[in-house]
Amino acid sequence: MIDRLEASFDKVLAALTQKLHTDEQFTLRLRGEVSQFTRFNHAKVRQTGIVRDGSLQLKLICQQRSSSVEFPFTGDSELDLPQALAALTALRAEVPQLPVDPYLVIPTGNAASHEVHAGALLPDAQVVGSLLPVVNNLDFTGLYAAGTVLRGYADSSGQKHWFATESYTLDYSLFTSTGQAVKGTLAGSHWDDAAYQAKIAESKTQLARLEQPLKTIERGKYRTYLAPAATADLLGMLSWGGISEAALQQGRSCFGALQRKEQHLSPQLTISENFQRGLVPRFNELGEIAPAHLTLIDRGRLANTLVNARTAKEYQKPANGANRGESLRSAEIATGELTPDRILATLDTGLYLSNLHYLNWSDRPTGRITGMTRYACFWVEGGEIVAPIANLRFDESLYRCWGDNLLSLTTNVEFIPDVDTYSNRQLGGSWVPGLLIKDFTYTL
């Protein structure tokens, strides 16, 4: 199937190249998937089916102007070719009417890459039989999504990149009789029954603790442990104008003060983009290849930002293959020295947060983030979980919680996948440890 789809993509590419005028350039981007989606509610199947979907985006460039159009990609060249040529004709009529773009990036070079990652997924017919027996006595709600995801890029200069991977994600919640919930995710390219059972067993332990009466916490500063999923929520904020070079140049980045050496982060903290795990393509919307590994925060210092070619052109900076939004695609935080069996004892008295939500910048230039606790968050005393807590709002600065107040990071990391499926199944995620922080600030 993958070979057939690539062959059709190549035919579209060849036809567009043949029809191109001498003063024109183009880029061609592919998004596609063949995925099984199975939705569960109350430990029953509510919806299931196979989705075969694909789209091509053609961008035409002429005389420092550009416009793009998206149309379906079927993998049948008899259907795809006429649509591509019609799109080219429509863009030719539109582009001359548009203003000149002084920072428009013209495709160059002839770089090529080809990655196909085979997995070992559950056969479609075995999904229900594998998942539901483990949770048949629980209020289990979730979405299982699995299959092949494709990404492709080609342009008129001769570049071509192809990426295909087989993967799955399971995003689920378990509910108590009072409506409290434990959330969990599982993802990878090889299904593992034992790992799934262990994950559910861990969630059931937290679910039992949620049956206890809620403890109300007063506003203030508390010693806090952020589990990996909560760490990933916090890390994800860097994609909103945090680690972007354009945001830094325009005064919108939370790390402006770090760059100016007015603030500092803990030497325990190292954040990188790591494409060596193979779950997300290294090429971006312009066909540029990101480094296999790029350190962003190196032991508390700002080592690199994410720079795409447009930003590089505007601000005379070297590009490093960042995507259009200069956001994280395959991020990781380096581990520390806190072993999992010592988390509660080292926390001693304070808050254990499994997840966060509703995160936003409360003051981005100073690195302040606001958000709320969610899903299986607990009050801990003397190294023992005492009670679940009512939802709390926090307002905290990265320069505090990732700075002098960062006490320790765990020795293990968890993969927290991107489970978005709004227009298509997303790729990637982050590999993150848990964080132990002192004096984390709660406002409600």
N, C-alpha and C positions, 0 to 999 in steps of 0.2 A: 504493500500500500504506500509506504513512504517513498519508494522508488518511483511509483507512478505519479505521485503528487509532485515530486521534484522534476520529473520529466515534463509535466505540464507547465510548471513554473519556468523551466528553461525555454519552452516554446514561446511563451508570452514574452520573455526577455529578448529572444532572438527577433521576434516580429517587431517589437518596439524599436530595437536597435536599427533594424533595416529601414523603418519608416522615419527615423529621426532626421531633422534638417541639420545643416552644418553649424548653425548658431544655437542649437538646443542641447540641453543635457537633461537627464531624468534620473530619478531614483525609484526603485520598486521594492515595496516591503510586503511581506506575507505574514499573516497570523492565521493559524489553523489548528484544529484539534479533532480528534475522534474520542469522545469521552462518555463514560457511563456515569450518570448521576442517579443516586438513590437517596431519597429523603425519608427520614424516620421521625415518627412522633409517637410518644407513649409506647416505645419499643415495638412499633408496627410500621410496615412499609406504607407510606402515604403517596409516594410518587417515584417512579423509576423509568429509565429510558436511556437510549443512546443518542448523543448529539454529534452530528457531523457538520462542522461549520468551518468556514474559511473566508478570508477577505484579503484583497490586494489594495494597497494604497500606491497610486502613481503620482509622483510629483514632477512637474515639468518646470524647467529653468530656462529662461531666455532673457538675455540682455539685463541681467541683474534683477530680474523679477521672477517670481515663482508662484505656483498655486498647485493644489493637490486635490485628488478625488479618490474616494474609496468605493470599491465594488466587490461583489461576491466572487469567491474563488471556489470552483467546484472540483478541480482536478481533471476535468474533461476539457481538453484543449479546443474542441469544437464549440464549446460554450464560452470558454474563458477568452479566447482570442478576439472574437468580435467585440466583447465588452471592453477589453483593453484598448483596442484601436478606436472605439467610440469615445472612450475616456480621453485619449490623446487628442482627438479632434476637438472635443469640448474645451480642453485646457488651452489649446492653441488660440481659441477665440477669446478666452478669458484673460490669459497672462498679459497681453499687451496693454490692457486697461488698468493694470495694477501699478502702484508706485514702486519706484526703485528701492530695493532693500540694501543699504550700505554694508550690512554684516551678513549677507547671504553667503552660505558656504557652498562652493561648487565641488561636486565629486571629483576626486583625483585618485590616481594610483590603480593598481590591479591586484590588490590583496585578496586572498581567498582563504576560506576555512570551511571545514566540513566535520560536524560532530553528530553522531547518532548514538544515543545511550539506550541500550535495551534494558528492560526491567523484568521482574518476575511478579506480575500483579495477579490478584485473584481473578479467575475466570468469571465472566459476567454472571453466570448462573450460580456461582458459589458465594456471592457477596452476602446475600441474606442469611444463608445457612452458616456462614462463618461469623457474622457479627451478632445476630440476635440471640442465639442461645446463651451467650455470655452475659446479656443484660435483660433477659426475659422477665425478671422479677423487679426491674427498675423502671422509673419514669425516664426513659432515654430518648432524647431528641437530637437529631444531627443530620449532617449531609456528608455522604461518601462520594467523592469524585475521583475518577481514575481513567487513565488511557494515554493516548499519544498526543503530545503538544508539539506543534511545529512553529518555527520562526525562520524567516528567510529574508535576505537582502541582496539586491543587485543594482547596478547603475550603469550608465552609459560610458563610464571611464574604463570599465572592465572588472570592477570589484564584484565578488559574489561570495556570500556566506550562507551556510545552511546549518540549522540546528534542529534536532528532533530528540525528544526524550519521552520515555514511558515512566509515569509517576502516579502516585495517589495522594490524596489528603482525606483525612477524616476529622471533621470539626463537630464536636458533640457537647451536650450538656446533660447532666443528671440532676433531677429535681427532688427536693424533699416534699413532704406532705404540706409544709407551710409555704412552699414557693421559693425557698432558698435554692441556689444552684451551684454546682461544681462544673467548671468548663475544662475541656481537654482537647488537645489536637494530637494527631499522629500523622506522619507523612514519610514518604520515601519512594524508592523505586523497586523495592523488594518487600512484598507483604510478609509479615512475621507474626504468626498466631500467638506465640509466646509473648512478644512485645505488646500486642494488643491486650491480652489477658492481664499482663502486669500493669498496663496503663489503667485499665478499668478497675483493677483491685486497688490501686492507689487512689483513684477517684472515689471509690466506695468508702474508703477509710475517711476521707475528708467529708463525704456526705453524712456519715454517722455523726461526725463532730458538729455538723450544721444543725442537727436536730436539737441541740441544746439551746436554752434561751439566749437571745441576743444581749450582748453587753454594749452599753452606750459609752462612747469615748468622748471626753471633753476635748475641745480644741487645744492645741499646744504642740510641743515638739516631742517626738517619741523615737526611741531606737526602733529601727524598722528593717525587716528582711524583705527584699523584692525577689520572688521566685523568678525563674527564667522567663516565663510568659510576661510578667510585669516588667522585667528588664527590657524585653523586646519592644513593649509598648513605648517605653521611654526612649529607647534608641531610635525608634521609628520617627520621632519628632525631628531628627536631624535631616530627614528628607523634606521637611517643610522649611526650606531656607536656612538650614543649619550649616551643612558642610558644603554648600554650593559656593563656587568662586564668584558667580554673578551676584548672589546675595551679599557676599562679603564686600565686593566692590561697590555695591549700591547702599551699603550701610544697613542691610536687612538681616545680617547673620548674627546668630547668638554667639559666634566665636570671634567677633570683631575685637572684643576686649582681650581675648586670649592671644590673638595675633599681635596686638599692640603691647602685650605683656603687662597689661593692667590687671589681669586676673590669671589664675592658674588652676590646673586640674591635678588630681592625684597622680603621682608617679606609678601607682598600681594600674592605671587605666591605659589600655592600648586598644584601639579600634581600627579595623582594617576592612577593605573590600577583598574578598577571596573567591575567585572564580575557579579555583582548582577542584572544587567539589563537583562541578559539572552539572548543576541543577538549573543553570540559567546561562544564556548565551553571553559571550564576551563582547560581541559586536553591538553597536548602537544604531540609531536611526540614520546615521550617515555612513554606515559601514566601517567605522573606526573600531579597532580592537583595543579594549582596555587591558592594562597589565594583568597578568594572572594573579598577582597579589600586590595590593597598594595599601601601605600604612597611612592612615589618616591622622589618628592621634597616637603618638609614640611616647609611652610612659608619661602621659600628661601634657606633652607638647604638641602643638599643631604642626604636623609634618607635611600634610598635603590636603588640598581641597579637591572636590570633583569639578573638572573643567571640560566642558564640551567645546567643539570647534568654533561655534558661534561666539561664545564667551571669550575664547582665546583670540579670535579676530578683533573683537571689540576692545579688549583690554590688554592686548599684546602679552598674553600668557601662553605657556605651552599647554596644549590639550592633552588629556590623558584618557580619552575614550569614554567620558561620562555621557549619560543619556541626555535627552533634551531638557528634562527637569533637573538635572544634576542631583539626582536622588540616589539613595542606597539601593543596590540590587542584590548583593550577596554579602551582607555585612557579618562581621564577627567581632566579639569582644574576647580578648585573651583571658585565660583563667587565672585564678589566684591560689590561695593556700587553705581555704576553708573547706574541709571535707564534709560531704553530705550528712554523715552521722553526727557532726558537731554543730549543725546549723541552729537547732533550738537551744542547745546549751550555751552557745556563744551569744545568741540573741538575748538570752536570759529573761528579760522582761521588756515587752514591747509588742509590736505589731508584725504579723506574718501576712504578707500580701501576695496572693496568687495571681491576681490580674488587676489591670487598671483600665479605665475607659473614659470617654469624653475628654481626651487630652487636647489641650490647645496652649498656644503661647499666651501668657498673661503679660509678658514684657520681653519680647524676643531679644532686643539689644543687650539686655542684662541676663539673658538665659533663663528667665523665669517661666515655668510651666505650671499650668493648673489642670486638674483632672479629678477623678473619683476612684475610690476602691470599688472592686466588683468581683463576685464569684469567689467563694471560699477564702475569706480573709478573717484572721483570728487574732484574739488577744492572747499573749503568752506571758506566763509568770513562772519564774524559777526554772526556765527551760522546758516547761510543759504547756501545751495548748489548753487554755482554760475555757474559752467561749468564742463563738462567732461574733463578729461586730456588725453594727448597723453601718450602712454606707457612709463614708467620710469624703469630704473634699480636701484636696491638698493644694498648696501653692508653694513651690519650691524652686530654687535656682540650681541649675546644673553646676554652677561654680561652688555650691555648697555640697550637694549630695554626690557629685563626682569629683569634688575637691577634698578639702580637709576633713569632711565628714564621712568620706568613704572609708569604712573600716576594713573590709575584706571582700574578696570575690571567691566563689566556690571553685573547687578543683575540677569540676565537670561542667560541660556545656550541654544544652539541649537545642535541637533544631526546632525553631518556631516558624512554621510555614506561612507563606502568604496564601490565604484561603479564599480570596476574592474571586467571584465568578460573575461579576455584573455584566460584562460584555463578552468575556471569554475567560477561560481558566488561566489564572495567573501563575507565574513561575517564581521560584526563589523563596527567600525568607531570611532568617538570621540565626546564627549560632551564638548562643549567649549563656553566660553563667548566672547564678544568683548573686545579688549584691547585699551586703550588710552595711547599713548606714546609720549614723547617729543623728539625733535631733532633726528628723524629717518633720516638716512643718504641715500641720493639719489645721484648716481654717473653720471647718464646720463639723 
